[in-house]
Amino acid sequence: MLKISNVEPGLAPPEVSTVDARWDAQAGAAVLQGRLLDLGKADRVEVGFQYRENKGGTDLSERTGPWTDLPASPQSAPGQFQYSLTGLASNRTYEYRARVRHPLITIYGEEKSFRTVR
């Protein structure tokens, strides 16, 4: 029988949440919002988003394309972050998710969607 004691996890992962998106008609931009909940014992992480168009096909493999990474920014404390995404086609549905890059791992938030309006 083997007994292991005084063990600590090798990695405390960061935590991120995909919060909301709102359409800014005046700017023609989707404002994506996220929240960094925990840095995972790192001094600094990079936060950002990924997005893709939801094509609305009947087959799940046809509905979406690959994720596009948006620019990330450094964050050294938990809190809100956002990105204004421009250049989107009108009257389309897009999916997005928050992302946090820790020195050892990348974690993604829940996938959500928004629709562009013009």
C-alpha positions as CSV (number, residue, x, y, z in Angstrom):
1,M,0.0,0.0,0.0
2,L,1.3,3.4,-0.9
3,K,0.4,6.5,1.1
4,I,1.0,10.0,-0.3
5,S,0.9,13.0,2.0
6,N,1.5,16.7,1.9
7,V,0.7,16.8,-1.8
8,E,-0.1,20.0,-3.6
9,P,-1.4,20.3,-7.1
10,G,1.2,21.0,-9.8
11,L,-1.0,23.7,-11.4
12,A,-3.7,26.0,-10.1
13,P,-5.4,27.0,-13.4
14,P,-6.7,30.5,-14.1
15,E,-10.4,31.0,-14.4
16,V,-12.2,33.2,-17.0
17,S,-15.8,33.9,-17.7
18,T,-17.5,35.0,-20.9
19,V,-19.8,37.8,-19.7
20,D,-21.8,39.5,-22.4
21,A,-21.8,41.2,-25.8
22,R,-23.6,44.3,-26.9
23,W,-24.0,45.8,-30.3
24,D,-22.9,49.4,-30.6
25,A,-24.8,50.6,-33.7
26,Q,-23.1,54.0,-33.8
27,A,-19.6,52.4,-33.9
28,G,-20.7,49.4,-35.9
29,A,-19.0,47.2,-33.4
30,A,-19.8,44.3,-31.0
31,V,-18.4,45.0,-27.6
32,L,-17.4,41.7,-26.1
33,Q,-17.0,41.5,-22.3
34,G,-15.2,39.0,-20.1
35,R,-14.1,38.6,-16.5
36,L,-10.9,37.2,-15.2
37,L,-11.8,35.4,-12.0
38,D,-8.4,34.0,-11.0
39,L,-4.9,34.3,-12.3
40,G,-4.0,30.7,-11.3
41,K,-1.0,31.7,-9.1
42,A,0.6,33.6,-12.0
43,D,1.8,37.2,-11.6
44,R,0.3,38.1,-15.0
45,V,-1.8,36.4,-17.7
46,E,-3.1,37.5,-21.1
47,V,-6.8,37.9,-21.6
48,G,-8.8,38.2,-24.8
49,F,-11.4,36.6,-27.0
50,Q,-12.0,34.3,-29.9
51,Y,-14.9,34.6,-32.3
52,R,-16.4,32.9,-35.4
53,E,-19.4,33.2,-37.6
54,N,-22.2,30.8,-36.9
55,K,-23.3,29.8,-40.4
56,G,-26.6,28.2,-39.2
57,G,-26.3,24.9,-41.2
58,T,-28.2,21.8,-40.1
59,D,-25.1,19.7,-39.6
60,L,-23.0,20.8,-36.6
61,S,-19.8,20.4,-38.6
62,E,-21.2,22.8,-41.2
63,R,-22.4,25.4,-38.8
64,T,-19.1,26.9,-37.7
65,G,-15.7,27.7,-39.0
66,P,-12.4,27.8,-37.0
67,W,-12.0,30.3,-34.1
68,T,-10.3,33.6,-34.8
69,D,-8.0,34.9,-32.0
70,L,-8.5,38.6,-31.2
71,P,-5.6,40.6,-29.7
72,A,-4.8,39.7,-26.1
73,S,-3.8,42.2,-23.3
74,P,-1.9,41.6,-20.1
75,Q,-3.8,41.5,-16.8
76,S,-2.3,41.2,-13.3
77,A,-5.5,41.2,-11.2
78,P,-8.9,39.7,-11.5
79,G,-11.5,41.9,-13.1
80,Q,-13.4,42.9,-16.2
81,F,-12.0,43.2,-19.7
82,Q,-13.5,44.0,-23.1
83,Y,-12.8,44.2,-26.8
84,S,-14.6,46.2,-29.6
85,L,-14.9,44.0,-32.6
86,T,-15.5,45.8,-35.9
87,G,-15.7,44.8,-39.6
88,L,-18.4,42.3,-39.1
89,A,-21.0,41.5,-41.8
90,S,-24.6,42.7,-41.2
91,N,-27.4,40.6,-39.9
92,R,-25.2,37.6,-39.0
93,T,-24.8,35.5,-35.9
94,Y,-21.4,35.2,-34.3
95,E,-20.1,33.0,-31.5
96,Y,-17.5,34.2,-29.0
97,R,-15.7,33.1,-25.9
98,A,-13.3,34.7,-23.4
99,R,-9.8,33.3,-23.3
100,V,-7.0,33.5,-20.7
101,R,-3.4,32.5,-21.4
102,H,-1.5,31.4,-18.4
103,P,2.3,30.6,-18.8
104,L,1.4,26.9,-18.7
105,I,-2.1,26.6,-20.1
106,T,-4.9,28.4,-22.1
107,I,-8.4,28.3,-20.7
108,Y,-11.6,29.3,-22.4
109,G,-14.9,30.6,-21.1
110,E,-18.4,29.6,-22.1
111,E,-19.4,30.0,-25.7
112,K,-22.0,32.7,-26.3
113,S,-23.5,34.4,-29.4
114,F,-24.6,37.8,-30.7
115,R,-26.2,39.0,-33.8
116,T,-25.0,42.1,-35.8
117,V,-27.6,44.7,-36.8
118,R,-27.2,47.6,-39.2
